[in-house]
Amino acid sequence: QEKFKSSLDRSGRISYEQSGECFYIPYSTLDLDDEIKPNQTPAAADKVTFFIATDKKTGHMWATCVCKLEPPPMSQGVVCSLKENFGFIERADVVREIFFHYSEYAGNIAEP
């Protein structure tokens, strides 16, 4: 019972979208994936994967097997062209250009 009580103290909810509607589903530390390490516990704004479990008697639903997704690794590249308000970056790891808009750049686009 102590384990159950402590899991309630650290419970949370996940928001997800399905068919254009936003839903919220609860989870507790008991619902975290077995491979999650203590420092990988999901926090607000983290993206996660999960399954939805349903209690057949009550119809109560909750998230289970909750696993935090790691952010994609950053890529390196060189700005290969600049237009009026957008540009393209040539990636160093693959032959592919990435579009960017000047509004996505935090600095002054005119400075080298």
N, C-alpha and C positions, 0 to 999 in steps of 0.2 A: 504494500500500500504506500510506503514511503517513496518508492520509485514512481508510482502513479502520481502522487501529489507533486513531486518535483517536476514532472513533465508538464503538469498543468501550469506551473509557475512560468514555464518558458514556452508557452504555446504561441501560435501566431495564425495568420491567415494568408492565403495566396489569392491574388486577383488574376483572373484570366478572361479571355474573350472567346466567345463561341457564337458563330452566326451573327456577328454584329452586336451581341449583348455582352455586358460585363458582369461577371459572377465573382463571388468571394467564397472560398472554401477553407475551413479550419484545418490545422495540423498541430501536432505536438512533437516534442523531441523523440518520442517513441516512434514517430512516423518517418524520421530521417533515414536515409539509405544507410545500410550497415557499413559502407566503406567511407562515410563522411568522418573526417577527423575533427576534433573540437574547434580548430581555427577555421573550418570550412562551413560552419553553421550559417545558413542563409540569414542575411540582414535585409533591411528595407531596400528596395529597388534592385535587388539581385534577381537574375533570371534563373529559373529552376525548371527541372523536369519532374513530373509526378504522375501517379495513377490516382484515380478516384475510386474509393471504396464506399460501399453502401451497406448499412445494417439492414438486413432483410425484414426484421421485425418492425423497426421504427421508421425506416426510410432515411435515417440520418446519413449524410454523406460527409466524407473528410478526405484530405489528401494523404496519400501514403507513398512510401519509397521516394521521398522528396530528396532530390539531389541538385546541388548548386552547379550551375554551368560556369565554366571558366571563360573569361573574356577572350576573344580571338587575339592571336599574337599580332603585334604591330608589324607592318611591312615598311620597307625602305624603298625610296625611289628618287627620281629627279623630275622636276617640273620640265616638261618637254614643250609645252605651248601655253601661251596666255592669250586670251581673247578679251573682249570688252568687260565682262563681269564674271568670267569663268575660265577654267584652264584644265589641263590634263597632266597627270603624273605618270611617268613610265616606271613601272615596278621593277625592282632589281632582281627579284626571284623568278618571275615569269614574264613571258612576252605578252603584256597586257597593259592598257592605259586605264587610269582611274580618273573619272570626271570629278571636279570639285568646283564649288561656287565660292566666290570671294567672301561671302558672308560666313562661310565655314572656317575661314582663316582668322586667327586672333590678332595677328600682327598687321603691319602696314605692307600691303602687297607690292608697293613700289620699291621698298627697300630690299637690297640683296640679302 
